[in-house]
Amino acid sequence: MKILILGAGKMGSFFTDLLSFDHEVAVLEQDPKRMRFIYNALRMQKPEEIREFAPELVINCVTLNYTIEAFQMVLPYLPPYCIISDIASVKTHLKEFYETCGFPYVSTHPMFGPTFANLANLAKENTIIISEGDHLGKIFFKDLYNGLHLNICEYTFEEHDKVVAYSLGIPFASTIVFAAIMKHQDAPGTTFKRHMKIARGLFSEDDYLLTEILFNPRTPNQINRIQEELSALQEIIQKKDSEAMKTYLKKIRKNIE
């Protein structure tokens, strides 16, 4: 299959490496320096070059805030049978775009990233495939992700946004609060250092990604839940209620079993 990758960032390079030995792959990236380590794939800098390549599948791996813009840039040069796809963490506006673009589409969300995941071994990681979309496109990504031994979940666009608000909104908000009250520690404990590692990894992400995750309409409800639990914990601590603390910790341990 002829596959066009949009963007030569971390995930674009990952998909290029993953696919280039079994498929004919091209990478479109306007910054030539980002393609220095791209091999076994055709390099492109201008969308006009796409017409001759005639891809059968496009995987959009550009920065989140440019996802739709990147699609709009390349659509005029794609054959009408080409399936377009994205791996965006936030699907806001993508459903509406896909339904009006005139091309078959498939949308997925690898629930791992280069910041924390070991891209050489993804057996314990998860991925989401959006149930709305082209049947053949979904089969392609199911085969691809099965080959990586990923756990695959299939959700609608609506269900995806709910999952993201919970699985990303809660840890993002919690980590941001941790970092907001951060003070330098000369002798940090192990737990502190692990939290710090997570915080540094999170803040290495694109600001737009963090913003869109937190601006998900369903995220405020999850943040309200954090605030409620903090209030309950604070009350137990202020009262020094040992029995209430024991009950509270028992409940939490059950949550994480």
Sequence and secondary structure as in RCSB ss.txt:
>XXXX:A:sequence
MKILILGAGKMGSFFTDLLSFDHEVAVLEQDPKRMRFIYNALRMQKPEEIREFAPELVINCVTLNYTIEAFQMVL
PYLPPYCIISDIASVKTHLKEFYETCGFPYVSTHPMFGPTFANLANLAKENTIIISEGDHLGKIFFKDLYNGLHL
NICEYTFEEHDKVVAYSLGIPFASTIVFAAIMKHQDAPGTTFKRHMKIARGLFSEDDYLLTEILFNPRTPNQINR
IQEELSALQEIIQKKDSEAMKTYLKKIRKNIE
>XXXX:A:secstr
 EEEEE  SHHHHHHHHHHTTTSEEEEE S GGGGTT  SSEEESSGGGHHHH  SEEEE S GGGHHHHHHHHG
GGS TT EEEE  S  TTHHHHHHHHSS EEEEEES  TTTS TT  TT EEEEESSS HHHHHHHHHHHHHTT 
EEEEE HHHHHHHHHHHTHHHHHHHHHHHHT    SS  HHHHHHHHHHHHHTTS HHHHHHHHHSTTHHHHHHH
HHHHHHHHHHHHHHT HHHHHHHHHHHHHHH 
